[in-house]
Amino acid sequence: MKITIFGLTLSSSWGNGHATPYRALLKALHRLGHQVTFYEKDADYYARRRDFTSCDYCNLIFYSDWDSIRAQALREASESDVVITASFLAEGACISDELLALPRPLHVFYDLDTPVTLTNLRRAPLEYLRAEQIPGFDLYLSFTGGRILDELVSVWGAQRVEALYGCVDADVHSRVDVPERFRCALSYMGTYAADRQRKLDELLFSPAALMPPQLFVLAGSMYPQELRASWPSNLRHFEHVGPNDHAALYSSSLATLNITRADMAEYGYCPSGRFFEAAACGAPMLTDYWEGLESFFRDWEEILVVHSAEEVVHALQMPSKLEQMAQRARERVLAEHTGDVRARQMLSAFNGAYNNTDAMIFKVAS
């Protein structure tokens, strides 16, 4: 099968949560024998921070703007079985207008930011999607599950909706030897977001202040300078930790912290890809709570839900308990949340959408 994707970025993991799940998913599709082309706008921000410029599991095409690639892209899309546009795609609404006019391919929107998308769509059209376009897609894939799937159908008019959560590349994320520079009591990986800052203060910075002999690690970009001045002295900051070093960071952490964006937590069923990466590396996970969390990990068995600095400190004083939880979480992730699992789920979703359109149906490889 031929799949053409227009997405935010595959080449750069800097400041976004799209690249690494795309990679895990596309690698798995390639192993299953499918041909994938990924169109990525040659944005300066990512161009200066790329992990690679080509890969062996898909045809990666950079373009300066839509007009420069339009003829080639429309020709390739028209010859594809499935064409996907995705959240935060530059000029995405304009691109989707032209792709939706093509009669042959299955038209899919892949939203890796569904709560953010819908919250912002209530105010105004987005660069990457307009409300009236949603019913035009044969299939809407959502990084978030739960009640948001019903809302997409009942409020926004989506024809068919499926959850396609984040995933992990088990070949990249596994336990490794501990490098000294990452060794810490607690790590947190995430780009600055104002709506996460209060929880970050409570669950990372305050515990660090309460445990001055221990090192804490923050890995992420775009944190305002005025915030950095108040960080505890035992907090080590890395502006960026590339995918090749994710396993090293997680393996070096006594535990790692997950904090959910407010829009995502409001809807629930919103596991971060970092969740699955950390678990695959055998890192014990501390997290805030959101509805549906128990569908992915069991509290006190595979993860620990924490609400305060004191609970974080208490958790870090139970290393044997954390180790047992981490092992169970790792087993569950490798069984349920890898790129291979998601690729098969994606293909099944395509099949369901093809049934709706009376179009061709392809085999989901076993």
C-alpha positions in Angstrom: 0.0 0.0 0.0 1.2 3.5 -0.7 0.7 6.2 2.0 1.5 9.8 1.7 1.8 12.0 4.8 2.0 15.7 5.3 3.1 16.4 8.8 4.9 18.8 11.2 8.3 17.1 11.3 9.9 13.8 11.0 13.5 15.0 10.9 13.7 17.0 14.1 12.7 16.1 17.7 13.5 19.6 18.9 10.6 21.2 20.8 7.9 18.9 19.6 6.3 15.5 20.5 5.5 14.6 16.9 8.8 13.3 15.4 9.5 10.3 17.6 6.0 8.6 17.4 6.0 9.3 13.7 9.3 7.5 13.4 8.2 4.4 15.4 5.0 4.2 13.4 6.6 4.7 10.0 9.3 2.1 10.7 6.7 -0.4 11.6 4.7 0.3 8.4 7.9 -0.1 6.4 8.5 -3.5 8.1 5.0 -4.5 7.1 5.8 -3.8 3.5 4.0 -0.5 3.0 5.5 2.4 1.0 5.4 5.8 2.9 6.3 9.3 1.7 6.5 12.0 4.3 6.4 15.7 3.2 8.0 18.1 5.7 8.1 21.9 5.4 11.8 23.0 5.5 11.2 25.2 8.5 14.3 27.0 9.7 13.6 26.2 13.3 13.8 22.5 12.6 16.4 22.7 9.9 18.9 24.0 12.4 18.2 21.1 14.8 17.7 18.0 12.6 18.5 14.5 13.7 18.7 13.4 10.1 17.9 14.5 6.5 17.0 11.1 5.1 15.9 7.7 6.4 15.6 4.1 5.1 12.0 3.5 6.2 10.3 6.3 4.2 10.8 8.8 1.4 11.4 12.1 3.3 10.8 15.2 1.1 11.5 18.7 2.3 9.8 21.7 0.7 10.1 25.4 1.1 6.4 26.2 0.7 3.3 24.5 -0.7 3.5 26.3 -4.1 7.0 24.9 -4.7 5.9 21.3 -4.2 2.2 21.4 -5.1 2.3 19.7 -8.5 4.6 16.9 -7.4 2.7 16.4 -4.1 -0.8 16.3 -5.7 0.4 13.8 -8.3 1.9 11.5 -5.6 -1.2 11.9 -3.4 -3.5 11.0 -6.3 -1.5 7.8 -6.8 -1.7 6.9 -3.1 -4.1 4.6 -1.4 -4.1 6.8 1.7 -3.2 10.5 2.1 -2.8 12.0 5.6 -2.6 15.6 6.7 -1.8 16.2 10.4 -2.0 18.7 13.2 0.3 21.7 13.2 1.1 21.2 9.5 2.1 24.6 8.0 -0.5 25.7 5.5 -2.3 22.6 6.4 -5.9 23.8 5.8 -4.9 25.0 2.3 -3.2 21.7 1.6 -6.1 19.7 2.8 -8.5 21.7 0.5 -6.6 20.4 -2.5 -6.0 16.9 -1.2 -9.7 16.5 -0.3 -10.6 17.2 -3.9 -8.7 14.1 -5.1 -11.1 11.2 -5.7 -8.9 8.2 -5.3 -7.1 8.1 -1.9 -8.6 7.5 1.5 -8.5 11.0 3.2 -7.2 10.9 6.8 -6.6 13.6 9.3 -4.1 12.6 12.0 -4.4 14.8 15.1 -1.6 14.5 17.5 -3.0 17.4 19.5 -6.8 16.9 19.5 -7.8 18.8 22.7 -5.6 21.7 21.6 -7.1 21.6 18.1 -10.7 21.6 19.2 -10.2 24.2 22.0 -8.6 26.6 19.4 -11.1 25.8 16.7 -13.9 27.1 18.9 -12.3 30.5 18.6 -11.2 30.7 15.0 -10.0 28.6 12.0 -6.5 27.2 12.4 -3.7 27.3 9.9 -3.8 23.5 9.7 -7.5 22.9 10.0 -10.9 24.5 9.6 -14.0 23.2 11.3 -15.9 22.7 8.0 -13.1 20.4 6.7 -13.6 17.8 9.4 -16.6 16.1 7.8 -14.6 15.9 4.6 -12.1 13.3 5.9 -13.0 9.6 5.6 -11.2 9.0 8.9 -10.1 11.2 11.8 -7.3 9.6 13.9 -6.8 11.1 17.4 -3.9 11.0 19.8 -6.5 11.4 22.5 -9.3 9.0 23.3 -12.3 8.9 25.6 -15.2 11.3 25.2 -13.4 13.5 22.7 -14.0 10.8 20.1 -17.8 11.2 20.6 -17.5 15.0 20.4 -15.7 14.8 17.1 -18.7 13.0 15.6 -21.6 14.7 17.4 -20.3 18.2 17.4 -17.8 18.5 14.6 -19.3 16.1 12.1 -16.5 13.6 11.7 -17.4 10.7 9.5 -15.3 8.1 11.4 -13.1 8.5 14.4 -10.5 6.2 15.9 -8.0 6.7 18.7 -4.4 6.2 17.7 -2.3 6.9 20.8 1.4 7.6 21.0 3.9 4.7 20.9 7.5 3.7 21.4 10.2 2.4 19.1 11.5 -0.6 21.2 14.7 -0.7 19.1 15.6 2.8 20.3 14.1 2.8 23.8 15.5 0.2 26.1 17.6 0.0 29.3 21.2 1.1 28.7 24.3 1.7 30.8 24.0 4.8 33.0 25.9 7.8 31.8 27.1 10.0 34.7 25.9 13.3 33.2 22.3 12.2 33.4 22.4 10.5 36.7 19.6 11.9 39.0 16.9 11.2 41.5 14.1 12.5 39.2 14.1 13.6 35.6 11.5 15.5 33.5 11.5 15.8 29.8 9.2 18.5 28.2 9.2 21.7 26.3 8.0 24.8 28.3 4.3 25.2 28.5 2.6 27.8 30.7 -0.2 25.5 31.6 2.2 22.9 32.9 4.3 25.3 34.9 2.4 25.2 38.2 2.6 21.4 38.4 6.2 21.5 37.3 6.9 23.8 40.3 5.1 21.5 42.7 6.3 18.2 41.4 9.9 18.9 40.2 11.3 22.1 41.6 9.9 21.9 45.1 11.0 18.3 45.6 14.5 19.3 44.4 14.5 22.1 47.0 13.5 19.5 49.7 16.3 17.1 48.7 19.4 19.3 48.2 21.9 16.4 48.2 20.2 14.8 45.2 20.4 15.9 41.6 17.3 16.6 39.5 17.2 16.9 35.7 15.0 19.1 33.4 15.3 18.4 29.7 13.5 20.8 27.5 13.6 24.0 25.5 11.9 27.4 25.5 11.9 28.0 29.3 11.8 31.8 30.0 15.0 33.3 31.4 13.1 34.8 34.3 12.0 31.4 35.5 15.5 30.0 35.4 16.7 32.4 38.0 14.6 30.7 40.6 15.5 27.1 39.8 17.0 25.1 42.7 20.8 24.8 42.6 20.6 21.0 42.4 18.6 21.1 39.2 20.6 20.4 36.0 19.1 21.7 32.8 19.6 20.3 29.3 18.2 22.5 26.5 17.6 19.4 24.3 18.2 15.7 24.7 18.0 14.0 21.3 16.2 10.7 20.7 19.5 8.8 20.7 20.0 9.9 24.3 16.4 9.4 25.6 17.2 5.9 26.8 20.3 7.1 28.5 18.4 9.8 30.4 15.6 7.5 31.5 18.0 4.7 32.5 19.9 7.2 34.6 16.9 8.4 36.6 15.7 6.8 39.8 12.3 8.0 38.5 11.0 10.2 35.8 8.0 12.6 35.9 5.1 13.0 33.5 3.0 16.3 33.5 0.1 16.6 31.2 -1.0 19.8 29.3 -4.2 21.3 30.7 -6.2 20.9 27.5 -5.2 17.3 27.3 -5.9 16.5 30.9 -9.4 18.1 30.7 -10.4 15.4 28.2 -8.3 12.6 29.6 -7.2 9.5 27.7 -4.1 11.4 26.7 -0.9 9.4 27.3 2.3 11.2 26.2 4.7 9.3 24.0 7.3 10.1 26.6 5.2 7.9 29.0 5.8 4.9 26.8 9.4 5.7 26.0 10.3 5.9 29.7 8.5 2.7 30.5 10.3 0.9 27.7 13.6 2.0 29.2 12.6 0.6 32.6 12.3 4.0 34.3 9.8 4.2 37.2 7.2 6.8 36.4 5.5 9.4 38.6 2.6 11.3 37.0 -0.2 13.7 37.5 -3.7 12.2 37.1 -6.1 12.4 34.2 -9.2 10.5 33.3 -8.5 7.2 31.6 -5.0 6.8 33.0 -5.9 3.4 34.4 -6.5 2.2 30.9 -2.8 2.4 30.2 -1.1 1.9 33.6 -2.3 0.8 37.1 -1.5 3.2 39.9 0.8 1.7 42.6 1.4 -1.4 40.4 3.0 0.1 37.2 3.2 3.8 38.0 2.7 6.2 40.9 0.2 9.1 40.7 1.5 12.1 42.7 -0.2 15.3 43.8 2.4 17.1 45.9 6.1 17.7 46.5 5.8 15.6 49.7 4.4 12.6 47.7 7.2 12.9 45.2 9.8 12.9 48.0 8.2 9.9 49.6 8.1 8.0 46.3 11.8 8.6 45.7 12.5 7.0 49.1 11.1 3.7 47.9 13.6 2.5 45.3 12.6 -1.2 45.5 9.0 -0.4 45.0 9.8 1.9 42.0 11.9 -0.9 40.4 9.1 -3.4 40.7 6.6 -1.0 39.1 9.0 -0.1 36.3 9.4 -3.8 35.3 5.7 -4.3 35.1 5.2 -1.1 33.2 7.9 -2.1 30.7 6.3 -5.4 30.1 2.9 -3.8 29.4 4.3 -1.2 27.0 6.2 -3.7 25.0 3.0 -5.7 24.6 0.5 -2.9 24.0 2.2 0.4 23.0 4.9 -0.1 20.4 5.1 1.2 16.9 4.3 -2.2 15.5 1.1 -2.4 17.6 0.1 1.1 16.5 0.8 0.4 12.8 -1.6 -2.6 12.9 -4.2 -0.4 14.6 -3.8 2.2 11.9 -4.2 -0.3 9.2 -7.3 -1.7 10.8 -8.7 1.9 11.1 -8.0 2.3 7.3 -9.9 -0.9 6.6 -12.9 0.3 8.6 -12.9 3.6 6.7 -12.6 1.8 3.4 -15.7 -0.2 4.3 -17.5 3.0 4.9 -16.6 4.3 1.5 -17.1 1.0 -0.4 -13.5 1.4 -1.6 -10.7 -1.2 -1.8 -9.8 -3.1 1.3 -6.3 -4.2 2.0 -4.9 -7.0 4.2 -3.6 -6.0 7.7 -0.3 -8.0 7.9 0.0 -10.4 10.8 
